[in-house]
Amino acid sequence: MRQYTLLSLILVLAVGLGGCLSPLPPAGGSDGPPVGGAKASLTGTVQDAFSGLKLWSGQVTLTRAGSPGRSTTLKGGVFELKDLAPGTYTLTINALFYKQLQKQVVITGGNVSVSEQLTPIFSREELDLLARLVHAESKGERYEGQVAVAATVLNRVKHPDYPNTLQGVIYQVVVSGGRRYYQYEPVLNGTIHAPASQTAKDAVADALAGWDPSLGATGFFAPAKVGKGSWVWSRTPTVTIGNHRFFK
C-alpha cells in the first residue's frame, strides 16, 4: 500500500515539474515576430507640400543594410511594397521637380502605412511667375487648357534644348538674323506682370504634380492668330485644347 502511495506522489511531482518547465508564450502576444516567417507590407501616399495634391508619378525605394533594395513606382500618389521582413529601412522618394525625401521606417510584424509630403524645387515666387504667365496666355481657356500651358513650360525646363530654370525658360530671348524673339508674348507686352487668377495658380499646381494634358508638348500657339508661314506650323502637334494647338 505504501509502495502505491509513494508511486502516486512521484507521478504528481513529475506532472507538476513538467508544467513548470513548459515554454512561456512570447512577450507582447501578437505584437511579437511574425509566426512562420510571415512578411509585412509598406503602403504610403505622397503629396505636394505646397498644394496638398497627390503626385502623379515618382520612384520609391526601400533599402536595408545587408539586403538588396526594393523599389516601386508612385502612381496616383500611392505606393505599396509587399513581402518585407521586419527591421529598420531607409525610405527614399524621388519625383520630378521635387526635392528628394529620405527617412527611416521601422517595419514590424504588421502592415505599416506612411503619409509623406515632397517640397517643390521651385520657390513660391517662381511658381507665381509661372501662374502669371499661364493667366496671361490662357485666361478664358478651359481649365484643362490652362494646365496644359503650364505643363509645356515645365517640359521645357527638363528639355536639354531650353534653359533649366523657370525664369530662364519664361524670359528666354532668342536672337536670329539680328532680331530678338521673345518666347512668350506676355513677356514682350508686359501682361505677365498682372496678378494671376486662382484658376491659373491651381493649374500650375496640377501641372507640377504631374498632370500633362499637353501630352509632352514644349510649346503652343493659337492657329486662328498665326499665319501659315510661321515656323510653328512645321512642328509636330500633340493635341488641340480649346483655342491652342500644342506641339513638340
N, C-alpha and C positions, 0 to 999 in steps of 0.2 A: 504493500500500500504506500509505504514511504517512497519506494522507487518511482511509482507512478506520479506522486506529488512533485518529486524533485524534477522529473522529466517535464511536467507541465510548466513549472517555473522557468526552466531553461528555454522552452518554446516561447513563452510570453516575453522574456527578456530579448530573445533573438528578433522577434517581430518588432518590438519597441525600438531596438537599436537600428534595425533596418529602416524604419520610418524616419529616424533622426538623421540617418546618413543619406537620405534621398536628396537629389539636387534641387536647389531652390529655383523658382522661376526668375527670369532676368528682371533686373530693376527697371522700373518705368513701364512695364507691361508692353502695350502695343507700340510705345514710342522707341523701343529698342531696335537693334539692327533688323533689317528685313529678313523674314523667315525664308529659308530655302533659296537665298541669293536673289530675292526679288529686287527689281530695279525701280527707280523713280523717274519722274519727268520734270522738266522745267518749261513753263509757259510764261509768256510775257506780252505786254503791249508797249509800244513805243510812240511817243507823241512829240510834236514840236513844242519847245519850251515857251515860245512866244505866243503862238496861236492856239495851242492845245489840239491841233489837228493830228490825226494818226498819219504816220509816214507811209507812203505807198510802197516803198521798197527799201532794201538795205541788206547788210550782211551781219549775221550774228555768229559769234564764235565762242566756244566754251573750252577752256584748257585747264589741265590739272597736272601737277608735277608727276613725272613718271608714267604718264599715259598719253596716248595720242589725242589730239584735239578733236572736237566735234564742231561742225558748222551747219548752218541752215540759212535760208533767205527770209527776210522780213516781207510779208505780204499783207497789204491792207492794215498795217500797223500791228500785226500779230505774228508771233513765232512760237515754235514748240520744239523741244529736244527730248527724245524719249530714251528709255533704257540706260539711265545714268546710275552708276554706283554711288553710294553715299560718300561724301567728302567735301572739301573746300575747293571751289573752282574760281577761275578768273573769267568773268563775262565781258566780252568786247563787242560793241555795236558800232558799225560804220554805216553812214548814209551820205549820199552826195549832197554837198553844200551844208553839211553839219559837222560839228566838232565831234571827234571820237569820244565815246563813253566807255569807261573801263572800271569795273568794280568786282569785289569779292562776293561770291554767292555760296552759301552753305546748303548742300543737298542732303536731306535726311531720308528716313525711311518712307516718308510720304511725298506727295507731289508738291512742288514749290511754284508759286506764281510771283512775278515781279511786274512793276509798272515803272517805266523809265521815261525820261524826257531828254531830248537832244537839243542842244543850243545851235542855232544857225551860225555859220561862219561870217555872215553879214551883220553889220550893226543895224539898229532900228532906223538910223538916219539913212543908211544905204537902201534899206527896204522901202523907206518913204520916198526916196528918189525914184525907185522903180515904180512905185504906185502912182506917182505924179506923171510919169511917162505913160503908163497904162491909161490913166484918166484922160490925158491929152490926146492920145492916139485912138482910143476906142470908146469914149463915153458915148452912150446911145446904142452901142452894140449889146447883144445879149450876153449874159454872164459867161457862158462857155467861151465866147469870142474874146472876152477880156482876159480870161485865164490863159487862153492860147497866146495872146500878145505877150503876156508876162513870161510864158514858157519859152518863147523864141529868144528873149533876151538872156535867160538863164542858159539856153542851149548854146548861145554864142560864148558865154563865159567859159564853158567847158570845151569849146571847139578850138583846135590849135590855130585856126586862121584868124582868130579875133583876140582882143585883149582878155586877160583872165580875171578882171575885176568888173563889178557892175558899173562903176564910174567910167572905167576905160571903154567899155562897150557902148554905154549911153552917149558919152561925149566924144566918141571917136570921129575924127575928120580925116577923110582920105583925099590925098592930093593926086590929081590925074590931069595931065595935059595943062598944067599950070593953074588948074581950078581946084577949089576946095569943096568937097562934097560931105555934107553932114549926113550921118546915117539915119537920123530921126528928125523930121520936120519940126516937132515941138522944141527941140534944142535950138534950131535956127530962128524960129519966130518968137521964142520966149514963153510959150504957153506951158512949158514944163515947170515953170515957177508957180503955177496955180496950185492951190491945195488939192490933194487927192480926195476923191469921194470914198466913203466907206466900202462901196462895192469894189472899187479898184484895189483898196487895201486887202479886202477879202480874196480877190482874185490872185494877188501876189502871194498870199499865204497858201492858197491851194496849189499854185504852181510850184512854190518852194517845197511843199510837202510831197510833190511828185506827180500831180495831175498834169498831163500834157495833151490837151485837145488838138494841138498843132501837129501832132504825130512826128515830133522831132525836127520841126522846121527851125530855120535860123533867120527867117525874115518873112515879111508880109507886105501886101500893098492892096490898094483899092482899085480893082480893074476898071471901074467906071471913071476913075480920075487919072489914069495913067495911059499915055499914048502908046500905040502899038510898037513904036520904035524904041521904047525903053528896054534896057537890058534885063529888067526883071521878068519879062515875058519868056526869056530863054531859060530861066531856072526851073528845076523840077518841082512841080506843085505837089503838096501833100494833102491838102484839104481846103475847102472853102467854107467859111463860117460867117454868116451874115454878109457884110459888105467887104470882107477881107479874104484874099487868097493867100495861103501860106505856102512857103517854098523852102527848099534846101539849096 
